[in-house]
Amino acid sequence: MAALAEVCRGGGGGGGGGSAVRSWWWLSSLLVLTSSLPVARALVEGLYCGTEVCYDVLGVTREASKAEIARAYRQLARRYHPDRFRPGDPGSEGESAESAQQKFLLVATAYETLKDEDTRRDYDYMLDHPEEYYQHYYTYYRRQLTPKVDVRIVILVTICAISIFQYYSWHSSYNEAINCLANVPKYRIQATLIAKEQGLLNRTKEKGKNRRSKEEIREQEEEVIRDIIKTKIDIKGGYQKPNLSDILLCQIVLFPCYLVNYVAWYVSWVYHFTICREEYGDREKLYIIRRHMKISQSQFDSLDEITKQSFLEKQLWIKENYELYRAEQEEEMKVKMATDPKMKRYRRWRKNEGPGRLTFVDD
């Protein structure tokens, strides 16, 4: 600024002329540097309508309502639509099919930008704050890449699909277990006796057209045996009968109810057995035993009543008794493995195994 003031005052003599030249040189350099700086522009190629203002493309103001924007879009779309465009139509002078198609795409882009409240708000912010260059890119592509479908709908459809697959898988496993039990002689004989007692397998003489073939009679008998096995045998574990309340969708819906029941049960447990020091009942004792054994409720339910009663007789709900019981079970397992012929053959095989060769020695 001092140099510019000196130039304006003007200087005499040789020293003044040299000072003026240096001032002009600095001024020229400043102008060059200023012109080389990037200019903050609101209209960026690749964002929204590019270098065109979306409002100007539709011929509306920034204060236009959604109805006015939609009306302007329909008018321009009818004019520039590739299927309706005619070069000689009024208002289309000097337009070619290619330019009309480009304008139609630009009009569609402008309408897509302004019809949505959130996108329109982002676009207005870009017009008002052109200096936030990278922020505009981030906002634009974030909306472009965000799924248009509601995330809640996606989650619900996913849960339903998992639940359907889950129920179908359980049903297939249950049918597989029934088919397996139907071929076991013990259960097949019992089911056959029950069916005969109920009169389900009594063959009646059939004549004429109603007479069935041996294959049809055999299929009916197999179906009867399967139904009796399904009714009389309670399968536990992974092959149990599928229940709708166990699938994922029902579990999520019933979760608040489960949570309330658990909190109520926990408060009751603390009150009765921690505060009041009441004695455990058989149900509570079995629950503590199951916790000691670290198995699920379905696994524990698959045990027979005789086994559960033996747990109660041994007082396994007491931690010390359970630890002693577990040590005894581990010792019995070691003895069984030591006396098992298969394990003996395996150990002898390992003993006689040489480098680079396999030797199997049987008893």
C-alpha positions as CSV (number, residue, x, y, z in Angstrom):
1,M,0.0,0.0,0.0
2,A,2.9,2.4,0.7
3,A,4.2,1.7,-2.8
4,L,0.9,2.4,-4.3
5,A,0.6,5.7,-2.4
6,E,4.1,6.6,-3.6
7,V,3.1,6.0,-7.2
8,C,0.0,8.1,-6.8
9,R,2.0,11.0,-5.3
10,G,4.6,10.7,-8.0
11,G,8.3,11.3,-7.4
12,G,10.8,13.5,-9.0
13,G,14.3,12.7,-10.0
14,G,16.0,9.5,-10.8
15,G,15.3,7.9,-7.4
16,G,11.6,8.7,-7.8
17,G,11.5,7.1,-11.2
18,G,13.1,3.9,-10.0
19,S,10.7,3.7,-7.1
20,A,7.7,4.0,-9.5
21,V,9.0,1.2,-11.7
22,R,9.4,-1.1,-8.7
23,S,5.9,-0.2,-7.5
24,W,4.4,-1.1,-10.8
25,W,6.3,-4.3,-10.9
26,W,4.9,-5.3,-7.5
27,L,1.4,-4.3,-8.5
28,S,1.7,-6.5,-11.7
29,S,2.9,-9.5,-9.7
30,L,0.0,-9.1,-7.2
31,L,-2.5,-9.1,-10.1
32,V,-1.0,-12.2,-11.6
33,L,-1.1,-14.1,-8.3
34,T,-4.7,-13.0,-7.7
35,S,-5.8,-14.2,-11.1
36,S,-4.2,-17.5,-10.6
37,L,-6.1,-18.3,-7.4
38,P,-9.0,-20.8,-7.7
39,V,-12.3,-19.1,-7.9
40,A,-15.1,-20.4,-5.6
41,R,-18.0,-21.2,-7.8
42,A,-21.4,-22.6,-6.8
43,L,-22.0,-24.4,-10.1
44,V,-19.7,-27.3,-10.5
45,E,-19.7,-29.8,-13.4
46,G,-20.9,-33.2,-12.3
47,L,-23.1,-32.0,-9.4
48,Y,-26.8,-31.6,-9.8
49,C,-27.4,-29.6,-13.1
50,G,-23.7,-28.9,-13.7
51,T,-23.0,-25.3,-14.7
52,E,-26.7,-24.6,-15.1
53,V,-28.9,-23.4,-12.2
54,C,-31.7,-25.9,-11.7
55,Y,-34.3,-23.2,-11.1
56,D,-33.4,-21.5,-14.3
57,V,-33.6,-24.8,-16.2
58,L,-37.2,-25.2,-15.1
59,G,-37.9,-21.5,-15.4
60,V,-39.0,-21.0,-11.7
61,T,-37.7,-19.0,-8.8
62,R,-36.1,-20.2,-5.6
63,E,-39.3,-19.5,-3.8
64,A,-41.4,-21.7,-6.1
65,S,-43.6,-24.4,-4.5
66,K,-43.5,-28.1,-5.2
67,A,-46.6,-27.7,-7.3
68,E,-45.1,-25.0,-9.4
69,I,-41.9,-27.0,-9.9
70,A,-44.0,-30.1,-11.0
71,R,-46.1,-28.0,-13.4
72,A,-43.0,-26.5,-15.0
73,Y,-41.4,-29.9,-15.3
74,R,-44.4,-31.4,-17.1
75,Q,-44.5,-28.6,-19.6
76,L,-40.8,-28.9,-20.5
77,A,-41.0,-32.7,-20.5
78,R,-43.8,-32.7,-23.0
79,R,-41.8,-30.3,-25.2
80,Y,-38.4,-32.1,-25.1
81,H,-39.4,-35.7,-24.6
82,P,-37.7,-37.8,-27.4
83,D,-41.0,-39.5,-28.3
84,R,-42.9,-36.2,-28.6
85,F,-40.3,-33.8,-29.9
86,R,-40.8,-32.4,-33.4
87,P,-38.2,-30.0,-34.9
88,G,-40.9,-27.8,-36.4
89,D,-43.1,-27.4,-33.3
90,P,-43.6,-23.9,-31.8
91,G,-40.9,-23.1,-29.2
92,S,-38.5,-25.7,-30.7
93,E,-37.0,-23.6,-33.4
94,G,-33.3,-24.3,-33.9
95,E,-33.5,-27.5,-31.8
96,S,-32.3,-30.8,-33.1
97,A,-33.2,-34.3,-31.8
98,E,-29.9,-34.6,-30.0
99,S,-30.1,-31.2,-28.3
100,A,-33.7,-31.8,-27.3
101,Q,-32.7,-35.1,-25.7
102,Q,-29.9,-33.3,-23.8
103,K,-32.3,-30.7,-22.6
104,F,-34.8,-33.4,-21.5
105,L,-32.2,-35.1,-19.4
106,L,-31.2,-31.7,-17.9
107,V,-34.9,-30.9,-17.1
108,A,-35.3,-34.3,-15.5
109,T,-32.2,-33.8,-13.4
110,A,-33.4,-30.4,-12.3
111,Y,-36.8,-31.8,-11.3
112,E,-35.2,-34.7,-9.4
113,T,-33.1,-32.2,-7.5
114,L,-35.8,-29.8,-6.6
115,K,-38.8,-32.2,-5.9
116,D,-37.2,-33.6,-2.8
117,E,-37.0,-31.3,0.2
118,D,-33.7,-32.6,1.5
119,T,-32.0,-32.5,-1.9
120,R,-33.4,-29.1,-2.6
121,R,-32.1,-27.8,0.8
122,D,-28.6,-29.2,0.0
123,Y,-28.7,-27.5,-3.4
124,D,-29.8,-24.2,-2.0
125,Y,-26.9,-24.4,0.5
126,M,-24.5,-25.0,-2.3
127,L,-25.7,-21.9,-4.1
128,D,-25.4,-19.8,-1.0
129,H,-22.0,-21.2,0.1
130,P,-19.9,-21.9,-3.0
131,E,-16.7,-21.9,-1.1
132,E,-17.4,-25.2,0.6
133,Y,-16.3,-27.1,-2.5
134,Y,-15.5,-30.5,-1.0
135,Q,-18.5,-30.5,1.3
136,H,-20.8,-30.2,-1.7
137,Y,-19.2,-33.2,-3.3
138,Y,-19.6,-35.3,-0.2
139,T,-23.2,-34.3,0.4
140,Y,-24.2,-35.0,-3.3
141,Y,-22.5,-38.4,-3.6
142,R,-23.7,-39.5,-0.1
143,R,-27.3,-39.0,-1.2
144,Q,-26.6,-40.6,-4.6
145,L,-25.1,-43.7,-3.1
146,T,-27.6,-44.1,-0.2
147,P,-30.2,-46.8,-0.8
148,K,-33.5,-45.4,-1.7
149,V,-35.4,-48.2,0.1
150,D,-36.2,-47.6,3.8
151,V,-33.6,-49.4,5.9
152,R,-36.4,-50.6,8.3
153,I,-38.1,-52.4,5.4
154,V,-34.8,-54.1,4.4
155,I,-34.3,-55.3,8.0
156,L,-37.8,-56.6,8.2
157,V,-37.6,-58.5,4.9
158,T,-34.2,-60.0,6.0
159,I,-35.6,-61.1,9.4
160,C,-38.6,-62.7,7.6
161,A,-36.4,-64.5,5.1
162,I,-34.2,-65.8,7.9
163,S,-37.2,-67.0,9.9
164,I,-38.7,-68.8,6.9
165,F,-35.4,-70.6,6.2
166,Q,-35.1,-71.4,9.9
167,Y,-38.5,-73.0,10.1
168,Y,-38.0,-74.9,6.9
169,S,-34.6,-76.2,8.2
170,W,-36.1,-77.3,11.5
171,H,-39.0,-79.0,9.8
172,S,-36.7,-80.9,7.5
173,S,-34.6,-82.0,10.5
174,Y,-37.7,-83.2,12.3
175,N,-38.9,-85.2,9.3
176,E,-35.5,-86.7,9.0
177,A,-35.6,-87.8,12.6
178,I,-39.1,-89.3,12.2
179,N,-38.0,-91.3,9.2
180,C,-35.0,-92.5,11.1
181,L,-37.1,-93.6,14.1
182,A,-39.6,-95.3,11.8
183,N,-36.8,-97.6,10.6
184,V,-35.6,-98.5,14.1
185,P,-37.0,-101.9,15.0
186,K,-37.7,-101.0,18.6
187,Y,-39.9,-98.0,17.8
188,R,-41.4,-99.5,14.7
189,I,-42.7,-102.6,16.6
190,Q,-44.1,-100.4,19.4
191,A,-45.8,-98.1,16.8
192,T,-47.2,-101.2,15.0
193,L,-48.7,-102.7,18.1
194,I,-50.3,-99.4,19.1
195,A,-51.7,-99.0,15.6
196,K,-53.2,-102.5,15.7
197,E,-54.7,-101.9,19.1
198,Q,-56.4,-98.7,17.8
199,G,-57.6,-100.6,14.7
200,L,-55.6,-98.5,12.3
201,L,-53.8,-101.4,10.5
202,N,-56.8,-103.8,10.3
203,R,-57.0,-104.7,6.6
204,T,-60.5,-105.1,5.2
205,K,-61.3,-107.1,2.1
206,E,-61.8,-104.7,-0.8
207,K,-63.4,-105.7,-4.0
208,G,-64.1,-104.1,-7.3
209,K,-62.9,-100.6,-8.2
210,N,-62.2,-99.7,-4.5
211,R,-59.5,-102.4,-4.2
212,R,-56.1,-100.9,-3.6
213,S,-52.8,-102.3,-4.6
214,K,-50.2,-103.6,-2.2
215,E,-48.0,-100.6,-2.7
216,E,-50.9,-98.2,-1.7
217,I,-51.6,-100.3,1.4
218,R,-47.9,-100.3,2.4
219,E,-47.7,-96.5,1.9
220,Q,-50.8,-96.1,4.1
221,E,-49.3,-98.3,6.8
222,E,-46.0,-96.4,6.8
223,E,-48.0,-93.1,7.2
224,V,-49.9,-94.5,10.1
225,I,-46.6,-95.7,11.8
226,R,-45.0,-92.3,11.2
227,D,-48.1,-90.5,12.7
228,I,-48.0,-92.7,15.9
229,I,-44.2,-92.0,16.3
230,K,-44.9,-88.3,16.0
231,T,-47.6,-88.5,18.6
232,K,-46.0,-90.9,21.1
233,I,-42.3,-89.9,20.9
234,D,-41.2,-86.5,22.1
235,I,-38.0,-85.6,20.3
236,K,-35.7,-83.2,22.0
237,G,-32.6,-81.3,20.9
238,G,-31.8,-80.2,17.4
239,Y,-34.4,-82.6,15.9
240,Q,-37.3,-81.5,17.9
241,K,-40.7,-80.6,16.4
242,P,-40.5,-77.0,15.0
243,N,-42.4,-74.4,16.9
244,L,-43.3,-71.0,15.5
245,S,-42.5,-69.3,18.8
246,D,-38.8,-70.3,18.4
247,I,-38.1,-68.6,15.0
248,L,-36.2,-65.4,14.9
249,L,-39.2,-63.1,14.0
250,C,-41.3,-64.4,16.9
251,Q,-38.4,-64.1,19.3
252,I,-37.9,-60.5,18.4
253,V,-41.6,-59.7,18.7
254,L,-41.8,-61.5,22.1
255,F,-38.5,-60.2,23.4
256,P,-40.2,-57.4,25.6
257,C,-42.4,-60.1,27.2
258,Y,-39.4,-62.3,27.8
259,L,-37.5,-59.4,29.3
260,V,-40.3,-58.5,31.7
261,N,-40.7,-62.2,32.7
262,Y,-36.9,-62.5,33.3
263,V,-36.8,-59.4,35.4
264,A,-39.8,-60.5,37.5
265,W,-38.2,-64.0,37.9
266,Y,-34.9,-62.5,39.0
267,V,-36.4,-60.2,41.5
268,S,-38.5,-63.1,42.9
269,W,-35.4,-65.3,43.1
270,V,-33.4,-62.6,45.0
271,Y,-36.3,-62.0,47.4
272,H,-37.0,-65.6,48.2
273,F,-33.6,-67.2,48.2
274,T,-31.2,-64.3,49.0
275,I,-33.2,-62.1,51.3
276,C,-35.6,-64.5,52.9
277,R,-33.2,-67.5,52.8
278,E,-35.9,-70.0,51.7
279,E,-35.0,-73.5,50.7
280,Y,-34.8,-74.4,47.1
281,G,-37.5,-76.5,45.5
282,D,-36.9,-79.2,42.9
283,R,-37.4,-76.8,40.0
284,E,-34.8,-74.3,41.5
285,K,-32.4,-77.1,42.2
286,L,-32.6,-78.4,38.7
287,Y,-32.0,-74.9,37.4
288,I,-28.8,-74.5,39.5
289,I,-27.6,-78.0,38.3
290,R,-28.2,-76.9,34.7
291,R,-26.2,-73.8,35.3
292,H,-23.4,-75.8,36.8
293,M,-23.4,-78.2,33.8
294,K,-23.3,-75.1,31.4
295,I,-25.9,-76.6,29.0
296,S,-28.9,-75.0,27.3
297,Q,-32.5,-75.5,28.5
298,S,-33.3,-77.7,25.5
299,Q,-30.3,-79.9,26.1
300,F,-31.3,-80.3,29.8
301,D,-34.9,-81.1,28.9
302,S,-33.7,-83.9,26.6
303,L,-32.5,-85.8,29.6
304,D,-34.8,-88.4,31.0
305,E,-36.5,-88.1,34.4
306,I,-34.5,-90.8,35.9
307,T,-31.3,-88.9,35.2
308,K,-32.7,-85.7,36.6
309,Q,-33.9,-87.5,39.7
310,S,-30.4,-88.9,40.2
311,F,-29.0,-85.4,40.0
312,L,-31.3,-84.4,42.9
313,E,-30.4,-87.4,44.9
314,K,-26.7,-86.6,44.6
315,Q,-27.5,-83.0,45.6
316,L,-25.6,-81.6,42.6
317,W,-27.0,-78.1,43.1
318,I,-24.3,-77.8,45.8
319,K,-21.1,-76.6,44.0
320,E,-18.8,-79.0,46.0
321,N,-21.0,-82.0,45.2
322,Y,-21.1,-81.1,41.5
323,E,-17.3,-80.7,41.3
324,L,-16.9,-84.2,42.9
325,Y,-19.5,-85.6,40.5
326,R,-17.7,-84.1,37.5
327,A,-14.4,-85.5,38.6
328,E,-15.9,-89.0,38.9
329,Q,-17.4,-88.7,35.5
330,E,-14.1,-87.7,34.0
331,E,-12.4,-90.6,35.7
332,E,-15.0,-93.1,34.4
333,M,-14.5,-91.7,30.9
334,K,-10.7,-92.2,31.2
335,V,-11.2,-95.8,32.3
336,K,-13.8,-96.5,29.5
337,M,-11.4,-95.1,26.9
338,A,-8.6,-97.2,28.3
339,T,-10.6,-100.4,28.1
340,D,-12.3,-99.6,24.8
341,P,-10.9,-102.0,22.1
342,K,-11.0,-99.3,19.5
343,M,-8.9,-97.0,21.6
344,K,-6.5,-99.8,22.3
345,R,-6.0,-100.4,18.6
346,Y,-5.5,-96.7,18.1
347,R,-2.8,-96.5,20.7
348,R,-1.0,-99.6,19.3
349,W,-1.2,-98.1,15.9
350,R,0.4,-94.9,17.2
351,K,3.1,-96.9,19.0
352,N,4.0,-99.0,15.9
353,E,4.0,-96.0,13.6
354,G,7.4,-95.6,12.0
355,P,8.8,-92.7,10.0
356,G,7.4,-92.6,6.5
357,R,5.1,-95.6,7.0
358,L,1.8,-96.5,8.6
359,T,1.4,-99.8,10.5
360,F,-1.9,-100.9,11.9
361,V,-1.8,-103.8,14.4
362,D,-5.0,-105.4,15.4
363,D,-5.6,-107.5,18.5
